[in-house]
Each structure stands twice: as structure tokens, then as C-alpha cells.
Amino acid sequence: MPDDERSRILIILEELFTNAIRYGYPEGASNGHIEITMAVKPGRIEIAFCDDGAAFDRLARELTTNQSPSGEQPEGGQGLQIIRSLAHRARYRRDSGRNRLALVRKLGG
């Protein structure tokens, strides 16, 4: 896989993991389960990201693009925007107490 595609995949994974840890589990939680599976298929990579944190549909959340009066971007929301911009297809469902996010990234796209 070309370095630039590998970098994009790593960015997606880092954003998903960071959001799950930051928002899916209460502060001070000592356990949780996150599972990531990936499959490389002709022309694409498929990512399945599952966690047992609080229900959170990353695809339904409205993205914030408003700037403050000082011109600064508000904190939060950029990770979701990055994920959406790098994934060509995405699907979310909540099943058996788990968030399940399936992403497809076309390679070279």
C-alpha cells in the first residue's frame, strides 16, 4: 500500500479510537472493549470499528463548521469531518450494546 494511503488509514483509525475513548466511556472508566478489523480487497480497504461505549452514531452527528467571532474553530467535530472526508462509504448501527461502524476507503482515491 502506498505511504499516502497508509497515512490516511492511520488518521481514520486514530480519530475513531480517540473519539471512542474520549466520548464513549465515562471519565475514570477502567475497562472497555474496542475491536478493529480491516480487510484489503481489490481497489479498497474495509474497516470495521466496534466499541462497547455509549451509543454514538458518528455519521448522524451534525458537523460544526461555525467559527467563533475571533475566527477560531470551535473545539470538537474536526475528527468526524476528517473521517467522513477520507471514507468513501460509511454505515453505523448499534447492536447488542455495541457501536458498529463500517467504513470503505477506495485505494488511490
N, C-alpha and C positions, 0 to 999 in steps of 0.2 A: 504494500500500500504506500502511495507517495506520502512524503512527510507532511505536506499541507493537509491532506485528508486525515492523516493520523492526528494532527493537531486539532482539527475540527471535532473529531470524535472525542478526544480528551476534554475539550472545552464542554461539550454536551454532557459528558459523564460527571465532570467536576461540578457543573451547575446543578444537575439533578441531585447529586449527593449532598451538596451544600444546602440546597433548599430543603431536602428531606430532613437533614439533621437540625437545621435552624428552625423550621416551622412545623415539622411533623411530630416532634417529641417534646414533652414538657421540659422546662428548664430543670436540670439536675437528674433527668432520667438516666438510669444506669444500664438500660438494655433496650434493644430494638433490633429489628432484623431488616436488612436491605439485601436484595438479591439482584444482580445484573447478569443478564445473558446476552451474548452477541453472536450473530451468525453472518458470515460473509457469503454472499450469493453473487451470481454474475451481475455486475454493474451496481450492486448496492450492499449496504450493511444494515442489518436489522438489530435493533437494541430493545430489549425488554427490561424495564426497570420496575421493580416491585418493592414496596416497603409496607410495614405494619404501623406506620404513623397515623396521625389524624387524617381523616378524609380530606383530600385536596386535589381537585381537578386542575392541573396546571394549564390545561387548554381552554377552560371556561373562564378563567380569571381575566378581567379586563386589564389591558396593559396601560400603564401610566406613561404618558408622553408629555405631560404638562411640566413646564419649568416654573420655578419659583420666581418672584419678582426680581431677585438678584441674578437670574439667568442660570441658576444651578438646577441640575436634575434632582428630583426627589429620590430619596434612598429607597431601594427595592424596585422590583419589576424588570430591571435590566436583564437579569438571568433568564427570566421567562422569555423575554424578547429575543435573546441570543439563541435559546433552544429552538424557538419557533422559526427563526430565520435559517438555522442550519439543518433542520429536519424537513424532508420533502413530504412526509406523511406522518401523522401522529394520531393516536387513538388512546383514550383513557377509559377505564372502568374501575369501579370499586367492587371487589369480590372477596367474600369470606374475610372481611376485616382488613383487606389489603388494597393499597393503591396499585394499580397496574397500568403502566404507561408503555405503549409500544410505539417505537419510532422507526422510520426508514430514512436513511440518507443515501441518495444516489451518489455513487463514487464518481469523482471527476465533475460534479455538478454544483 
